[in-house]
């Protein structure tokens, strides 16, 4: 599991964030979930 930090407004996005971002350890795009 790779760490990716971001800021989010809980009023605008009440659900969990999910990004398709590049994981430099896996060297491919993976889904980054909010922890």
N, C-alpha and C positions, 0 to 999 in steps of 0.2 A: 504494500500500500504506500503510495507516494503522497507526500504532503503538499497541499496547495492552499495558500492563505488568500482570503478575499474578504471584503466588507459587504454586508448585505443589510437591507432594510427589512425588518421583520413584518412591518405593516404591508409592504408591497408584495413580498414573497413569503407567505406564512409556511409553505412547504419546504422540503429539503432541496437544496440546490444539487444539480447534477450537471457536470460539464464533460464534454469530450475534449480532453486536452492531451498534449504530448507528454508522455512519461519518459524522462531522460534515462531512467534506469532500464526500462523495458525497450526503449528506442522505438516506440510505437504509440499511437493514440489509444488512450483508455478512458473509461468513464471515471471521473473524480466525483465522489459523493461527499456530502457534508457529514462530518463526524458528530 
